[in-house]
Amino acid sequence: MAPSLHPIYPDWPSSPADLVPLPMIEGPKLKPFDFGGPQEIEFLEFISGGVHSHVLRVRIHGQEYALKVFRYVCSESWYGMRFCYNPDTDYKEELAAFAPYSEPFYAECRAFGRLQETGRTDLAIDCFGYVLLNEASERALHDLKVLEFDGDNNYCADDCRNLFAGLSGRPPPLRGILKTLGRPNDHREKLSTVTARRLLDDIMQMQQLGIINLDVRHWQCIDGKHADFSTAMTTPHCLTSPEVLAGKLAIPPAALAAVEYQLFTYCISDYWAFQEMVKESNRHLWMKKHPELFSPYILDGLQQQRRVELLPISGHRRYELRRTPRHRTVPYTLVDPRRFDWRAPRAAAAAAGLAKRPTTSVRYRAARMPRWYYPCHESAQRHLWEQCEYTDYIDFAERDGQIFPTWRRHSDICAKLTKLLKSNGGKLDMTVPENKELVEMDEWARFVHDEEFIAPSRVY
């Protein structure tokens, strides 16, 4: 197998010096785990498997850890940066550009890296670094249990791991992240007010540190803390810092508006997910107390009539962003992650009062935080208030090392022009009518003409 011209995965290390903090882009990085000598991992038990990874209990130098070993998932399972995929093009260059920001292993490296560089590792379970399994460790893993690492549960794939061979021509090594071995929390059984307050507080603080899309679910918590960041987006990111990734390319106002809307939906979704987790816990307790009502139709009716008690904020026995009547409320979320200065993370955390866990209550701070309001038409207000999940409607394209947003419905136009430019050495004969038309369509697809773009305020 020939080595890839655009490697995105770490290659087999030939010496400890090859193990560098990852990913190798601007922004937070995660350091490798220090074995203090040869890599020796004792695989003890398979714990669980998910869309992006498998989790195993391991022992290293007498200490037990949870080792999360990542699958080589399809790019359709990456979050936050959907690229212009066109099966007629060689899209490996695009994958190489987007992977450090969106591929699950790198996404988790960046999130834990941000917590470590700001000194706020208390916001999640302890992370001890990443691991690239050598051949002996991979054999030991398979001796314990044969696991699939090509593709994921959502998309079938036979050669994701082989897509990008390293310099040796071999498929890249399995990648893992070592964490504290704790107990999963089933918040459906009991989600106390104290735990719920702290989880909400952690969400707010991580968003202040520039980490969003936290995939808040009861099974993602270990020992009462967030443990999974494979879907997280950490600034700098195309959604939080589009001008950084675009380089010298000027991004038109309509494209920036589209990116802002997409970012807003990701930020507010973390709170919707938290709210749904609390609702699920309340519903589960209700079913245990009233087994005679164990009917989905009756329970759904009760759930709609019964206000769900969440957290005491602003003197109320509830925390609900939807509590205020919609017709008088501009959609808002509690944090704008773009405020975080990722170039000076430690100083930025201190300036925001996040150098250590605040001593004031989450209710007090939530009521005084500078909320991020999103002015929009009434129809868009209804959409933002009533939905818990939102659809991505923009893609991103790569050209000459620059990443820029495109309108999803026509993103294949950008991919087609990119392929044509590559095949012609970056030049086009503009006297050819088809080339001229394609360039014009490409500009339109990249939101150059504001009037052609469905503005966020008109999204239904």
C-alpha positions, -999 to +999 in steps of 0.1 A: +000+000+000+014+033-010+017+061+016-009+088+015+000+122+001-023+137+027-020+117+060-045+126+086-039+099+112-008+095+133+018+071+119+036+043+136+063+059+158+098+048+152+111+064+184+096+082+214+105+115+197+078+108+171+051+109+198+041+146+197+011+164+211-019+160+188-035+172+167-007+191+149-027+223+143-031+256+161-050+253+193-051+229+222-033+195+220-032+164+241+002+149+251+011+112+247+009+090+278+044+084+293+050+047+298+084+054+312+098+027+290+084+001+266+047+000+260+032-026+282-006-028+285-026-056+302-061-058+288-084-069+316-120-064+305-142-051+277-165-024+292-186-010+264-187+000+227-201+030+209-204+047+176-169+061+177-149+038+200-146+008+224-138+012+261-116-014+279-103-018+315-065-020+314-036-022+338-003-003+333+024-005+358+000-019+384-025+010+379-059+004+363-073+028+337-101+030+312-087+030+277-109+044+250-098+029+217-112+048+187-126+034+156-116+047+121-151+061+114-166+073+082-163+111+077-201+112+077-199+106+115-176+136+120-192+166+138-192+203+132-174+205+099-192+187+071-172+190+039-183+191+002-182+154-005-184+145-042-177+108-051-164+119-084-135+138-068-104+128-049-115+142-015-085+131+006-071+166+006-104+178+021-104+151+047-068+159+057-078+196+062-110+189+082-099+158+103-079+177+130-110+197+139-138+171+135-125+135+136-136+120+169-102+111+182-088+145+175-120+162+188-115+145+221-078+153+222-085+190+216-112+192+243-091+175+270-061+196+258-081+228+264-091+217+300-054+209+307-040+241+293-064+262+313-059+242+345-096+231+346-093+194+345-118+192+373-146+198+347-142+163+334-128+129+344-090+127+346-073+122+312-037+109+312-028+113+275-032+095+242-018+061+233-009+046+199-011+008+203+019-011+191+015-044+174+019-064+206-007-043+223-031-047+194-027-085+195-033-085+232-065-065+227-078-090+201-069-119+224-093-104+249-120-097+225-122-093+187-135-058+180-143-039+148-124-007+142-133-001+106-163+022+102-189+027+128-224+017+138-241+043+116-222+038+083-209+006+068-173+008+057-146-018+049-115+003+045-116+034+067-084+024+084-067+017+051-077+049+035-047+068+047-015+047+049+015+060+068+050+064+054+056+027+060+027+019+037+009+001+066-025+010+079-022+035+108-021+022+144-051+020+167-054+052+188-066+054+224-070+079+252-063+068+288-088+080+315-098+074+351-115+041+356-148+052+372-184+041+375-210+051+349-239+072+362-274+062+353-292+095+360-324+079+350-324+062+384-317+094+404-305+128+393-302+148+425-305+186+424-269+189+436-255+167+407-278+184+382-266+219+393-230+209+390-234+193+356-251+224+343-223+245+358-197+224+341-215+228+307-215+266+312-178+267+321-167+245+293-186+266+268-168+297+283-136+278+276-146+274+240-158+238+241-193+231+227-214+202+214-208+182+246-232+153+238-249+156+272-264+123+280-267+103+312-245+075+300-217+099+290-211+107+327-185+089+348-184+095+386-207+125+380-185+141+355-184+145+317-163+118+301-169+118+263-158+146+240-157+127+207-183+151+192-169+183+209-159+214+190-131+234+205-121+269+195-103+277+172-128+259+149-144+268+116-176+277+134-160+298+161-131+313+141-140+311+104-117+340+096-087+320+110-092+290+088-100+309+057-066+326+057-065+354+031-099+344+017-125+371+024-157+355+038-188+374+026-213+387+052-240+361+043-215+332+049-205+346+083-242+349+092-247+313+082-218+302+103-230+322+133-265+306+131-250+272+129-228+279+159-257+293+179-277+261+174-248+239+186-244+261+217-281+261+227-284+223+219-261+216+249-287+231+272-316+214+254-297+180+258-292+188+295-329+196+299-339+164+281-317+144+304-334+158+335-368+152+319-359+116+312-348+112+349-381+126+361-401+104+337-383+073+349-390+081+385-426+088+377-429+054+361-414+037+391-438+055+415-469+049+393-464+015+375-501+014+368-496+042+344-470+024+324-484+033+290-465+055+265-497+073+256-507+082+291-471+091+300-468+114+270-499+132+280-488+136+316-454+148+305-470+176+284-493+187+313-467+185+341-440+212+343-407+195+348-388+206+378-352+213+369-330+238+387-337+268+409-326+298+389-338+333+394-359+323+423-379+297+404-380+259+410-372+253+374-345+259+349-361+262+315-348+284+286-383+281+271-400+294+302-405+330+290-433+335+264-418+332+229-434+362+214-416+384+240-382+366+239-353+369+216-336+334+214-306+333+236-281+309+250-260+314+282-225+315+266-209+328+234-177+306+230-162+331+206-154+354+236-127+330+247-091+340+236-077+307+225-043+323+218-038+329+255-059+302+271-046+304+307-049+342+308-083+341+292-096+316+317-083+337+346-099+369+331-133+351+329-130+340+365-125+304+355-089+298+368-106+276+394-141+264+401-162+294+411-176+295+447-208+313+438-239+293+429-247+283+393-280+302+398-262+334+407-237+332+379-262+321+352-284+351+360-255+375+356-237+360+326-236+381+294-261+360+274-257+355+237-289+369+221-298+360+185-323+385+170-344+369+143-378+369+127-407+354+147-408+322+126-371+316+133-378+323+170-404+295+171-380+272+153-352+279+178-374+277+209-394+246+200-366+223+186-341+203+206-320+193+176-312+213+145-301+203+110-268+214+096-274+234+065-240+246+056-209+227+043-173+236+043-149+233+013-111+234+011-091+250-016-054+258-016-053+252+022-081+275+029-114+264+045-146+283+037-184+278+042-207+269+014-245+265+011-252+228+015-277+225-013-250+235-038-218+225-022-211+199-049-204+229-072-174+240-051-161+204-052-165+202-090-146+235-095-119+224-071-113+192-090-112+211-123-086+236-109-064+207-097-065+190-130-055+222-148-027+233-125-048+259-108-057+277-140-089+279-161-096+291-196-123+317-189-131+320-226-148+286-223-185+293-214-188+262-192-158+273-171-171+308-167-205+296-157-190+272-132-169+300-115-201+321-113-220+293-097-192+286-073-193+322-061-230+319-056-227+287-037-202+304-014-227+331-004-211+359-024-246+371-034-263+379-001-297+381-017-295+345-029-289+331+006-318+320+029-308+342+059-310+326+094-339+348+102-359+331+075-350+295+083-380+274+093 
